[in-house]
Amino acid sequence: MIRKILHRLAPDRGPEVPLRGDGADRFVPWLIAPMAYLATLSLAAVMATASLVEGWDVGLAGSLTIQIRAEADAPAEQAVSTGEALSVLRGWPGIEQATPIDRPEIAALMEPWLGNDLPLDQLPLPTLIDVTLSGDPPIDLAALSAALRAKVDGVSVDDHAVWLEDLRTVANTVMLFAALLMALISMAAMATIVFVTRAGLAIHRNVIDLLHTIGATDAYVARQFEWYAFALGLRGAAIGFGLGLVTLFVVARLFGGGDGGPTLLSVPSLSEPQWASLVLVPVGAIILAAVTARRTVLHTLARMP
């Protein structure tokens, strides 16, 4: 199949150096396949993490959460405390809106940890107030916290920017390690192709000398190795990419939340453009293999006597 593809792509490339009998076509694709597999997973991890960080920024940036401790034996007092907190928040500079979160919404927030059969009437749920910041003027969190504590007992201010920055740091670290892994995979693939190409040059030195004698140029010889590396890269990348897609589909199926909504173990899903962009992995692997083989041959032949 690969030979037919190559023949259609380059039907006039002339006689070939007999590379297919070297045995490299039996093990090189299986060396490239796990590299393509890991690269596919790494790229997917980078894109999913980037989407997750973007979602955090959109959903949480410029907001606060005010929490009032639950009073199980005095719900009326808790309602009064909520009203006093709202009176402070709605008149505070830099706050655009303050909205209490009702009990069903709180239950929905707790569902990933406690399930969907919560006895709301029996749980002393705290009062949560969602605060949207206008950004002008910048809010003084210390002064706001002091003003709320002066009016309401058991109140706390959750500044999303603090832990959101920590989450960004963790996410950026994950993306950095994934990018480093992809770089190491690329270097390992290049080293594999360089080794195979130099071995082929050494094995077929007599054939290459004969080709030079009858007028073949270094570029012609390099083209034979280039197409051979293209074929090996195509086979290995196709295997690794296919296995990578299967793995991602299984992970998305098992940990994507399903019809029941997100869970504690849910993983961020990829968008359709991101799924499509994963094809860059096999394409990049094939191009890398071909270019590496060509440059290796030209460099090695240039140094030969």
Buried (B, 14 or more C-beta within 10 A) or exposed (E): EBEEEBEEEEEEBEEBBEBEEBEBBEEBBEBBBBBBBBBBBBBBBBBBBBBBBEEBEEEBEBBBBBBBBBBEEEEEEBBEBBEBBBEBBEEBEBBEEBEBBEBEEBBBEBBBEEEEEBEEEEBEBBBBBBBEBEEEEEBEBEEBBEBBEEEBEBBBBEBBEEEBEEBEEEBEEBBEEBBEBBEBBBEBBBEBBBBBBBEBBEBBEEBBEEBBEEEBEBEBBBBBBBBBBBBBBBBBBBBBBBBBBEBBEEBBEEBBBEEEEBBEEEBBBBEEEBBEBBEEBBEBBBEBBBBBBBBBBBBBBEEEE
